[in-house]
Amino acid sequence: MQDGDLTIRVAVRADIPAIVALYADDVLGAARETPHDLGRYEAAFDRILATGGVTRVLVAERDGAIIGTMQMTVLPGLSHRGSDRAQLEAVRVAAAGRGGGVGTIMIQWAIAEARRRGCGMIELTSNRQRADAARFYERLGFVPSHTGFKLPL
């Protein structure tokens, strides 16, 4: 998909360093990502490819530079009348590109793609420390309706 000079496309292996750099480009990501250890990310990318498109890593590209990324998974569901749902993860926009509409275009693309794939809902989680992200998602119509729980293994 192209929106002006911004292109959203499925990521390829060569995009991994740029994607990981986006993950690590904030306080939370810097503490948990290891951009120098690309082997782990390449192995994870291979596992994602093996899902046959159920999970996809996407990038937003402008003038040949990756300035955004997100991961989208379509989850089959039995609840909600057997409705599938799309789950977004790892949504990132380069610091220099924030506030310029890139994130809005990415999320609108994801919503349209979820509809196209027959999903009845799209969901995501955002770290409570990301107050700006919460305001952004709410502005796009997302509702903070549930409490999420995680258990590191």
C-alpha positions, 0 to 999 in steps of 0.5 A: 500500500502506498500513501503519498510518499509512504509505502507499507509493505511486508518486511523482508530479511534485509529489513531486520537491522532497521526493524530492530533499531526501531525496537531499541530506539526508546527507553523501554526497548533499549533495555530489552533489545540487542541490535548487535545480536541479529541471529536471534531476530533472524531466527524469529523472522524465519518462524514468522515466515513459517506461519504462512502469512498468519503473522506478518511483520510490516514496515513503513518506508519513505525515500528508501528508509524504514521509518515504522514497523508493526507485527500483525497476527490474525487469530482464529477465534471461537468467542465473539460468535466465532470471529477472528481477530487481528492482534498488533504488536511491536508498533514503532515509528522512528523518533524523527517521524513521530507526530507526522502522521506515519503512525496513523497511516500504519494503524489505518492500514492495519484496520483495513487489512483486518477487515479485508481478512474477515476479522471482527476485531483488532486489538493491541496492548501498550505498555502503561509507561507509554502514555503518548501511545495510549492517547494516540490509540484512543484518538484512533478509536481504540478503547482501553477495555481490558486489563492485560497480564504477562508472565515472563518465562 
